């Protein structure tokens, strides 16, 4: 059952990444672009997890964890920059 569902999930995540990329490029405001970037990294993380399950390789899970940590820090930094105009201080 898992083997039948995983290609559909990969396609859905690829479509979500494409739509997030379009919003990132066309977003009317900076907040929309930050949220699109956040959605893009979450979709990338999910895609890596799904590929790790499909190919039975643990390296993808470690890469997803690294992307999750860096994406969270990046989102917080961008949010602070949008709100205050500077990241630190």
Legacy VTK file of the C-alpha trace (Angstrom):
# vtk DataFile Version 3.0
C-alpha trace
ASCII
DATASET POLYDATA
POINTS 89 float
0.000 0.000 0.000
2.797 2.409 0.869
4.485 1.846 -2.485
1.284 2.850 -4.278
0.759 6.053 -2.288
4.306 7.428 -2.199
4.472 8.538 -5.874
1.228 10.475 -5.400
2.622 12.127 -2.263
5.837 13.092 -4.072
3.793 14.649 -6.878
1.571 16.550 -4.449
4.590 17.898 -2.589
6.249 18.913 -5.856
3.083 20.790 -6.838
2.965 22.487 -3.434
6.608 23.500 -3.834
5.912 24.932 -7.276
2.957 26.958 -6.002
5.012 28.208 -3.055
7.775 29.247 -5.417
5.273 31.186 -7.519
3.990 32.964 -4.405
7.569 33.696 -3.380
8.286 35.331 -6.719
4.956 37.155 -7.164
3.860 37.796 -3.576
2.281 41.216 -3.165
3.999 41.922 0.154
7.070 40.958 2.128
4.991 38.995 4.636
3.551 36.857 1.830
7.046 36.148 0.565
8.314 35.166 4.011
5.385 32.783 4.454
5.963 31.338 0.987
9.612 30.730 1.845
8.547 29.068 5.087
6.090 26.849 3.215
8.755 25.997 0.665
11.180 24.766 3.276
8.480 22.747 5.047
7.533 21.097 1.744
11.202 20.351 1.075
11.489 18.806 4.514
8.407 16.653 3.910
9.695 15.610 0.497
12.981 14.473 2.008
11.147 12.421 4.619
8.960 10.787 1.974
11.976 10.015 -0.212
13.749 8.538 2.821
10.779 6.260 3.399
10.554 5.298 -0.259
14.258 4.557 -0.700
14.764 3.235 2.859
17.756 5.492 3.533
18.316 7.248 6.850
20.451 10.038 5.397
17.330 11.792 4.134
15.935 11.999 7.660
19.128 13.643 8.902
19.025 16.124 6.026
15.367 16.877 6.815
16.269 17.556 10.437
19.028 19.937 9.376
16.719 21.761 6.956
14.078 22.028 9.682
16.490 23.633 12.120
17.927 26.057 9.580
14.484 26.890 8.206
13.144 27.711 11.664
16.078 29.986 12.431
15.723 31.653 9.023
12.008 32.237 9.478
12.538 33.793 12.902
15.319 36.013 11.543
13.218 37.140 8.569
10.228 37.807 10.818
12.316 39.949 13.149
13.796 41.807 10.193
10.351 42.544 8.746
9.018 43.651 12.124
11.969 45.669 13.458
14.191 46.390 10.483
17.117 44.543 12.061
17.695 40.972 13.219
19.850 41.421 16.318
19.486 44.179 18.848
LINES 1 90
89 0 1 2 3 4 5 6 7 8 9 10 11 12 13 14 15 16 17 18 19 20 21 22 23 24 25 26 27 28 29 30 31 32 33 34 35 36 37 38 39 40 41 42 43 44 45 46 47 48 49 50 51 52 53 54 55 56 57 58 59 60 61 62 63 64 65 66 67 68 69 70 71 72 73 74 75 76 77 78 79 80 81 82 83 84 85 86 87 88
